[in-house]
């Protein structure tokens, strides 16, 4: 008798899930383009620049990129950010120096070069675009 009740409850749950999912329309980020067709080009947005940099919203936020970076290159072999922000070049370029935390070894000792864990700058340091937010945000900094 107990297994009959279990089967009935499981069937009812499956039926409810199926009915909800059948009514919901799936909307892809590709829109109505089929997967085997080329996606539509997205709208290019204008990058916002600021000579004095952007205010940080929280204490340990990585600095935002205040200049255009569309021609910069960050690959395994080259990092053009270091042309201006490197420990040897920042003064001549009048640019902020790469953080000391970026020039340490895995053992936390000072190194002579940029640590490869911190090499791909745009994972944390991002440019700002003139675009509407994708989702609503209620974050308030302190």
C-alpha positions in Angstrom: 0.0 0.0 0.0 2.8 2.4 0.9 4.4 2.0 -2.6 1.1 2.8 -4.3 0.9 6.1 -2.4 4.6 6.9 -3.3 3.9 6.2 -7.0 0.8 8.4 -6.9 2.6 11.3 -5.3 5.5 11.0 -7.7 3.2 10.9 -10.7 1.3 14.0 -9.4 4.6 15.9 -8.9 5.8 14.9 -12.4 2.5 16.0 -13.9 2.7 19.4 -12.2 6.3 20.0 -13.3 5.5 19.0 -16.9 2.4 21.3 -17.0 4.4 24.3 -15.7 7.3 23.7 -18.1 5.0 23.1 -21.1 3.4 26.5 -20.5 6.7 28.4 -20.1 8.1 29.7 -23.3 11.9 29.2 -23.6 13.6 32.4 -24.8 17.2 32.1 -26.1 19.8 34.9 -26.0 20.1 34.2 -29.7 16.5 35.2 -30.2 14.7 33.3 -32.9 17.9 32.5 -34.9 18.3 28.8 -35.4 21.5 27.2 -34.0 23.0 26.4 -37.4 22.6 30.0 -38.6 25.0 32.8 -37.9 24.0 34.9 -34.9 23.0 38.5 -35.4 25.7 41.0 -34.6 25.2 42.7 -31.3 25.0 46.4 -30.9 28.4 48.0 -30.2 28.3 50.2 -27.1 30.4 53.3 -26.5 33.1 52.8 -23.9 33.0 55.5 -21.2 36.4 57.1 -20.4 37.4 59.2 -17.4 40.9 60.8 -17.0 40.8 60.6 -13.2 39.4 57.1 -13.0 36.1 55.8 -11.6 35.0 55.8 -7.9 35.1 52.4 -6.3 31.8 51.1 -5.0 33.3 48.9 -2.2 36.5 48.8 -0.3 38.4 46.1 -2.2 36.9 46.6 -5.6 39.5 46.3 -8.4 39.9 49.6 -10.2 37.8 50.0 -13.3 39.5 50.7 -16.6 39.1 54.5 -17.3 40.4 54.4 -20.9 39.8 52.5 -24.1 41.3 49.1 -24.3 39.8 47.8 -27.6 43.3 47.8 -29.3 45.1 46.4 -26.2 46.2 42.8 -26.3 46.4 40.3 -23.5 47.7 36.9 -24.6 50.0 34.3 -23.2 52.9 36.0 -25.0 52.0 39.7 -24.6 50.2 42.0 -22.1 50.0 45.6 -23.4 48.6 46.8 -20.1 52.2 46.4 -18.7 53.5 49.0 -21.2 51.9 51.7 -19.0 51.2 50.1 -15.7 54.3 47.9 -15.2 56.6 48.5 -12.3 59.3 49.9 -14.6 57.1 52.0 -16.8 54.3 53.5 -14.8 56.2 56.7 -13.8 57.2 57.6 -17.4 53.6 57.0 -18.6 52.0 58.8 -15.6 49.8 55.8 -15.0 48.9 53.9 -11.8 51.3 51.1 -11.0 50.2 47.5 -11.0 49.3 46.5 -7.5 52.0 45.0 -5.3 49.7 42.0 -4.8 50.2 41.3 -8.6 53.9 40.9 -8.2 54.2 38.1 -5.7 54.9 34.4 -6.1 52.5 31.6 -5.1 54.5 31.4 -1.8 53.7 35.1 -1.1 57.2 36.4 -1.7 58.1 39.5 -3.8 58.8 38.7 -7.4 60.5 40.6 -10.2 57.7 40.1 -12.8 54.0 40.0 -12.9 52.5 36.8 -11.4 50.8 34.7 -14.0 47.8 34.3 -11.7 47.3 38.0 -12.1 48.3 38.3 -15.8 44.9 38.5 -17.5 43.9 41.9 -16.3 40.4 42.1 -17.7 39.2 39.3 -15.5 39.0 41.8 -12.7 39.7 45.3 -14.2 36.8 46.0 -16.6 36.0 49.0 -18.9 32.7 50.8 -18.5 30.1 50.9 -21.3 27.3 53.2 -22.0 24.6 50.6 -21.7 21.5 49.8 -19.7 22.0 47.2 -16.9 21.0 43.7 -17.9 19.3 43.1 -14.6 18.0 45.4 -11.9 20.5 46.1 -9.1 19.7 47.3 -5.7 23.3 47.3 -4.4 24.2 50.3 -2.2 27.8 51.0 -1.2 28.6 52.0 2.3 
